Amino acid sequence: MNYTDLFFYIVLFSQIMFLSYYYPKRMLIRIHTIFKNYPPNEFPKLYPESIDKYKKLAKRYQIMNHLIIVLGFGLILWFYVTPRTGEWDQVIVFWYFMIQFIPNMGIELWSRNTHKTMRLLNQDAQKEAALQPRRLTDFVSKEFLGTVFAIYVIFLGFNVYINQFNYSWYGGYLNVLIISGFYLFCGLIIYKALYGKVKNPHQSYEDRKIDIQTIIRQILSIVIAVTLYAMLQILMKAYGLESFKAISVSLYFHVIGFLSMQWPHLAFINFDVYKDKPGLTK
C-alpha cells in the first residue's frame, strides 16, 4: 500500500465519521433539545402532529446514518482488498456522499411537511409585515458579495489562461457555462428565500430574517467552494495529479458538510410564537 492510498483511506474514514456520525449527532442534539425544552403541552403550535411521530422519525434518521457508517467501513475494506486502478475511486466516493445525503433529505422533507401541516391548520394566521422592502445587502455584506463576484471573475480569467494550452481533455468555455448556470441557479434559490412564500405560519419576522440570512450565507459560501473546486480539478488534470482526485473530492464534501451545518442557534429563536398565547413568556 502506497502513501496515496493510505491518505485516501484516512480522508474517506474522516468523511464517513464527519458526515454520518458527527453531523447527524449535532442534528439530533438540536432536535432533542427542542423536544426537551419546548414540549407540546407548552408549545402546542410547534407540533402539528404527535410528538411520538417526530421522535420515531428522529430515531429512523439515526438508524439510517448508522447503517451508512457500516456501509462506509465496508467500502474502505473493499478498496483495500480489491485490486483497482483508481480510475473509478472519485465516482465511488461521489455516490457514497450522495447516499450519506439521503437522511438529511429526509430531515428536509420532514421540515417541509411539518410547515405544510402548520399552514393547513393556521390558514388565518396573521403575519407581521416588513416595513421596508428586503434587499440582498440587508442579509449579507457588500464585501462578501464582492468576494463571490471576484471569485467568478478569477474563474473566467483562469479558463482563458488554460484554454490557450489546447488540452485535448479540456472542456473549454463549457466550464464557464456550467459555473455560470450554477451561479444562476443559486441566485434563484436566494431570490426565493428573499421573496418566496412564508413556509412557517407562526415564525416571527425576526426569526425569518435570521433564516434568510443563514440560507444566503450558506449558498454564497457553497458557490465559492464549488468554483474553487472546479479550478482545482482542472489544475490537477493539467499537472497529472489525477491519483489525488478521490482525496480532493472527499475533502470537498467535508467543506460542503461544514457549510451546511451552520444553523441558527436555538437561543436566538423565538419559540413563544408556538404557545397558545404567543405573547406570554415561560
C-alpha positions as a Python dict, from the first residue, in 0.01 Angstrom:
ca = {
    (1, 'M'): (0, 0, 0),
    (2, 'N'): (146, 336, -103),
    (3, 'Y'): (116, 667, 81),
    (4, 'T'): (-150, 797, -159),
    (5, 'D'): (-379, 503, -80),
    (6, 'L'): (-316, 543, 293),
    (7, 'F'): (-404, 912, 277),
    (8, 'F'): (-714, 826, 76),
    (9, 'Y'): (-833, 577, 340),
    (10, 'I'): (-776, 832, 617),
    (11, 'V'): (-970, 1104, 433),
    (12, 'L'): (-1254, 866, 342),
    (13, 'F'): (-1274, 749, 707),
    (14, 'S'): (-1294, 1115, 810),
    (15, 'Q'): (-1575, 1173, 558),
    (16, 'I'): (-1768, 877, 699),
    (17, 'M'): (-1735, 993, 1059),
    (18, 'F'): (-1792, 1362, 988),
    (19, 'L'): (-2096, 1334, 761),
    (20, 'S'): (-2261, 1020, 900),
    (21, 'Y'): (-2171, 1047, 1270),
    (22, 'Y'): (-2076, 1400, 1378),
    (23, 'Y'): (-2319, 1588, 1151),
    (24, 'P'): (-2620, 1368, 1246),
    (25, 'K'): (-2517, 1380, 1612),
    (26, 'R'): (-2529, 1760, 1603),
    (27, 'M'): (-2863, 1746, 1424),
    (28, 'L'): (-3012, 1503, 1677),
    (29, 'I'): (-2886, 1708, 1972),
    (30, 'R'): (-3065, 2007, 1818),
    (31, 'I'): (-3386, 1810, 1764),
    (32, 'H'): (-3394, 1652, 2111),
    (33, 'T'): (-3312, 1987, 2273),
    (34, 'I'): (-3627, 2124, 2110),
    (35, 'F'): (-3829, 1823, 2230),
    (36, 'K'): (-3697, 1868, 2586),
    (37, 'N'): (-3708, 2247, 2624),
    (38, 'Y'): (-4019, 2317, 2417),
    (39, 'P'): (-4266, 2033, 2491),
    (40, 'P'): (-4604, 2008, 2316),
    (41, 'N'): (-4804, 2084, 2632),
    (42, 'E'): (-4643, 2430, 2649),
    (43, 'F'): (-4577, 2488, 2277),
    (44, 'P'): (-4864, 2309, 2100),
    (45, 'K'): (-4830, 2500, 1773),
    (46, 'L'): (-4478, 2362, 1729),
    (47, 'Y'): (-4619, 2009, 1691),
    (48, 'P'): (-4900, 1988, 1432),
    (49, 'E'): (-4874, 1608, 1468),
    (50, 'S'): (-4797, 1373, 1757),
    (51, 'I'): (-4454, 1424, 1913),
    (52, 'D'): (-4420, 1043, 1918),
    (53, 'K'): (-4422, 1050, 1539),
    (54, 'Y'): (-4142, 1308, 1537),
    (55, 'K'): (-3939, 1103, 1785),
    (56, 'K'): (-3976, 797, 1562),
    (57, 'L'): (-3859, 998, 1262),
    (58, 'A'): (-3556, 1117, 1460),
    (59, 'K'): (-3477, 757, 1558),
    (60, 'R'): (-3510, 647, 1196),
    (61, 'Y'): (-3270, 925, 1094),
    (62, 'Q'): (-3018, 796, 1349),
    (63, 'I'): (-3051, 433, 1234),
    (64, 'M'): (-3009, 528, 867),
    (65, 'N'): (-2686, 710, 944),
    (66, 'H'): (-2555, 415, 1147),
    (67, 'L'): (-2621, 185, 850),
    (68, 'I'): (-2442, 429, 619),
    (69, 'I'): (-2141, 426, 855),
    (70, 'V'): (-2130, 45, 829),
    (71, 'L'): (-2154, 75, 451),
    (72, 'G'): (-1867, 323, 457),
    (73, 'F'): (-1643, 91, 657),
    (74, 'G'): (-1729, -187, 412),
    (75, 'L'): (-1633, 46, 128),
    (76, 'I'): (-1292, 112, 283),
    (77, 'L'): (-1238, -264, 323),
    (78, 'W'): (-1342, -320, -38),
    (79, 'F'): (-1098, -53, -156),
    (80, 'Y'): (-823, -221, 46),
    (81, 'V'): (-871, -583, -70),
    (82, 'T'): (-976, -523, -430),
    (83, 'P'): (-713, -462, -700),
    (84, 'R'): (-800, -137, -872),
    (85, 'T'): (-652, 131, -1097),
    (86, 'G'): (-803, 423, -905),
    (87, 'E'): (-991, 541, -1214),
    (88, 'W'): (-1332, 496, -1051),
    (89, 'D'): (-1239, 598, -695),
    (90, 'Q'): (-1369, 953, -737),
    (91, 'V'): (-1700, 831, -880),
    (92, 'I'): (-1748, 581, -597),
    (93, 'V'): (-1672, 845, -332),
    (94, 'F'): (-1921, 1079, -501),
    (95, 'W'): (-2202, 824, -495),
    (96, 'Y'): (-2125, 733, -135),
    (97, 'F'): (-2163, 1101, -48),
    (98, 'M'): (-2500, 1101, -223),
    (99, 'I'): (-2605, 809, -3),
    (100, 'Q'): (-2483, 1000, 302),
    (101, 'F'): (-2702, 1289, 192),
    (102, 'I'): (-3025, 1082, 184),
    (103, 'P'): (-3106, 1101, 560),
    (104, 'N'): (-3062, 1478, 552),
    (105, 'M'): (-3301, 1497, 258),
    (106, 'G'): (-3543, 1309, 484),
    (107, 'I'): (-3500, 1577, 752),
    (108, 'E'): (-3568, 1847, 491),
    (109, 'L'): (-3886, 1668, 375),
    (110, 'W'): (-3989, 1626, 740),
    (111, 'S'): (-3949, 2001, 791),
    (112, 'R'): (-4141, 2086, 473),
    (113, 'N'): (-4429, 1854, 563),
    (114, 'T'): (-4444, 1996, 915),
    (115, 'H'): (-4465, 2351, 783),
    (116, 'K'): (-4726, 2246, 527),
    (117, 'T'): (-4941, 2097, 803),
    (118, 'M'): (-4894, 2413, 1010),
    (119, 'R'): (-5022, 2624, 719),
    (120, 'L'): (-5324, 2399, 670),
    (121, 'L'): (-5412, 2426, 1038),
    (122, 'N'): (-5346, 2801, 1056),
    (123, 'Q'): (-5470, 2947, 727),
    (124, 'D'): (-5589, 3262, 903),
    (125, 'A'): (-5262, 3326, 1084),
    (126, 'Q'): (-5163, 3691, 1070),
    (127, 'K'): (-4803, 3758, 970),
    (128, 'E'): (-4601, 4061, 1062),
    (129, 'A'): (-4528, 4266, 751),
    (130, 'A'): (-4194, 4419, 674),
    (131, 'L'): (-4193, 4798, 687),
    (132, 'Q'): (-3940, 4819, 401),
    (133, 'P'): (-3853, 4605, 100),
    (134, 'R'): (-3595, 4333, 155),
    (135, 'R'): (-3260, 4387, -12),
    (136, 'L'): (-2981, 4137, -51),
    (137, 'T'): (-2742, 4367, 133),
    (138, 'D'): (-2973, 4357, 437),
    (139, 'F'): (-2865, 3996, 488),
    (140, 'V'): (-2508, 3977, 359),
    (141, 'S'): (-2229, 4233, 345),
    (142, 'K'): (-2121, 4403, 26),
    (143, 'E'): (-1771, 4270, 93),
    (144, 'F'): (-1897, 3911, 88),
    (145, 'L'): (-2090, 3973, -234),
    (146, 'G'): (-1778, 4135, -379),
    (147, 'T'): (-1577, 3824, -291),
    (148, 'V'): (-1827, 3600, -470),
    (149, 'F'): (-1810, 3821, -779),
    (150, 'A'): (-1429, 3837, -765),
    (151, 'I'): (-1406, 3455, -749),
    (152, 'Y'): (-1626, 3436, -1059),
    (153, 'V'): (-1405, 3686, -1246),
    (154, 'I'): (-1095, 3490, -1142),
    (155, 'F'): (-1260, 3174, -1273),
    (156, 'L'): (-1324, 3343, -1609),
    (157, 'G'): (-962, 3456, -1633),
    (158, 'F'): (-842, 3111, -1526),
    (159, 'N'): (-1037, 2950, -1811),
    (160, 'V'): (-899, 3196, -2063),
    (161, 'Y'): (-547, 3112, -1942),
    (162, 'I'): (-597, 2732, -1950),
    (163, 'N'): (-768, 2745, -2289),
    (164, 'Q'): (-452, 2869, -2462),
    (165, 'F'): (-275, 2537, -2395),
    (166, 'N'): (-523, 2346, -2614),
    (167, 'Y'): (-552, 2044, -2386),
    (168, 'S'): (-747, 1769, -2562),
    (169, 'W'): (-938, 1688, -2243),
    (170, 'Y'): (-1024, 2048, -2158),
    (171, 'G'): (-1390, 2140, -2195),
    (172, 'G'): (-1311, 2499, -2289),
    (173, 'Y'): (-1576, 2756, -2223),
    (174, 'L'): (-1829, 2485, -2143),
    (175, 'N'): (-1681, 2509, -1793),
    (176, 'V'): (-1773, 2877, -1783),
    (177, 'L'): (-2126, 2794, -1899),
    (178, 'I'): (-2167, 2527, -1629),
    (179, 'I'): (-2042, 2750, -1346),
    (180, 'S'): (-2247, 3045, -1476),
    (181, 'G'): (-2554, 2821, -1476),
    (182, 'F'): (-2475, 2719, -1119),
    (183, 'Y'): (-2447, 3086, -1017),
    (184, 'L'): (-2785, 3150, -1179),
    (185, 'F'): (-2943, 2850, -1008),
    (186, 'C'): (-2812, 2964, -668),
    (187, 'G'): (-2932, 3316, -745),
    (188, 'L'): (-3284, 3180, -795),
    (189, 'I'): (-3266, 2999, -459),
    (190, 'I'): (-3160, 3324, -292),
    (191, 'Y'): (-3440, 3515, -468),
    (192, 'K'): (-3693, 3258, -346),
    (193, 'A'): (-3556, 3285, 8),
    (194, 'L'): (-3591, 3664, -5),
    (195, 'Y'): (-3932, 3694, -166),
    (196, 'G'): (-4089, 3346, -158),
    (197, 'K'): (-4394, 3235, 35),
    (198, 'V'): (-4363, 3208, 412),
    (199, 'K'): (-4319, 2839, 498),
    (200, 'N'): (-4385, 2858, 870),
    (201, 'P'): (-4707, 3050, 952),
    (202, 'H'): (-4606, 3100, 1316),
    (203, 'Q'): (-4248, 3216, 1266),
    (204, 'S'): (-4177, 3571, 1374),
    (205, 'Y'): (-4046, 3818, 1119),
    (206, 'E'): (-3716, 3848, 1307),
    (207, 'D'): (-3668, 3471, 1302),
    (208, 'R'): (-3746, 3461, 932),
    (209, 'K'): (-3479, 3723, 872),
    (210, 'I'): (-3230, 3502, 1057),
    (211, 'D'): (-3331, 3205, 840),
    (212, 'I'): (-3294, 3410, 522),
    (213, 'Q'): (-2953, 3535, 630),
    (214, 'T'): (-2838, 3180, 710),
    (215, 'I'): (-2958, 3042, 377),
    (216, 'I'): (-2798, 3322, 176),
    (217, 'R'): (-2464, 3291, 352),
    (218, 'Q'): (-2465, 2913, 309),
    (219, 'I'): (-2550, 2936, -62),
    (220, 'L'): (-2287, 3202, -135),
    (221, 'S'): (-2023, 3005, 57),
    (222, 'I'): (-2109, 2691, -140),
    (223, 'V'): (-2087, 2892, -465),
    (224, 'I'): (-1733, 2996, -372),
    (225, 'A'): (-1640, 2638, -274),
    (226, 'V'): (-1776, 2492, -599),
    (227, 'T'): (-1595, 2749, -814),
    (228, 'L'): (-1261, 2699, -638),
    (229, 'Y'): (-1301, 2322, -656),
    (230, 'A'): (-1369, 2340, -1030),
    (231, 'M'): (-1039, 2525, -1078),
    (232, 'L'): (-859, 2274, -856),
    (233, 'Q'): (-989, 1983, -1064),
    (234, 'I'): (-862, 2142, -1385),
    (235, 'L'): (-521, 2210, -1231),
    (236, 'M'): (-492, 1853, -1105),
    (237, 'K'): (-566, 1723, -1453),
    (238, 'A'): (-316, 1963, -1611),
    (239, 'Y'): (-36, 1864, -1371),
    (240, 'G'): (-103, 1491, -1380),
    (241, 'L'): (-226, 1467, -1021),
    (242, 'E'): (-529, 1258, -1101),
    (243, 'S'): (-433, 998, -838),
    (244, 'F'): (-538, 1260, -579),
    (245, 'K'): (-881, 1329, -732),
    (246, 'A'): (-1069, 1095, -498),
    (247, 'I'): (-894, 1257, -200),
    (248, 'S'): (-978, 1605, -324),
    (249, 'V'): (-1345, 1526, -381),
    (250, 'S'): (-1374, 1376, -32),
    (251, 'L'): (-1217, 1687, 123),
    (252, 'Y'): (-1456, 1897, -86),
    (253, 'F'): (-1751, 1706, 65),
    (254, 'H'): (-1610, 1783, 409),
    (255, 'V'): (-1634, 2153, 323),
    (256, 'I'): (-1990, 2122, 188),
    (257, 'G'): (-2095, 1938, 506),
    (258, 'F'): (-1938, 2203, 728),
    (259, 'L'): (-2111, 2485, 539),
    (260, 'S'): (-2445, 2304, 559),
    (261, 'M'): (-2411, 2274, 936),
    (262, 'Q'): (-2425, 2649, 1004),
    (263, 'W'): (-2770, 2653, 1164),
    (264, 'P'): (-2920, 2940, 1365),
    (265, 'H'): (-2858, 2890, 1738),
    (266, 'L'): (-3170, 2781, 1922),
    (267, 'A'): (-3118, 3055, 2181),
    (268, 'F'): (-3180, 3316, 1910),
    (269, 'I'): (-3514, 3167, 1801),
    (270, 'N'): (-3842, 3299, 1943),
    (271, 'F'): (-4035, 2987, 2046),
    (272, 'D'): (-4306, 3187, 2223),
    (273, 'V'): (-4494, 3211, 1893),
    (274, 'Y'): (-4573, 2839, 1928),
    (275, 'K'): (-4763, 2888, 2254),
    (276, 'D'): (-5140, 2914, 2267),
    (277, 'K'): (-5082, 3273, 2378),
    (278, 'P'): (-4763, 3383, 2196),
    (279, 'G'): (-4723, 3697, 2398),
    (280, 'L'): (-4653, 3512, 2722),
    (281, 'T'): (-4310, 3403, 2832),
    (282, 'K'): (-4220, 3083, 3008),
}
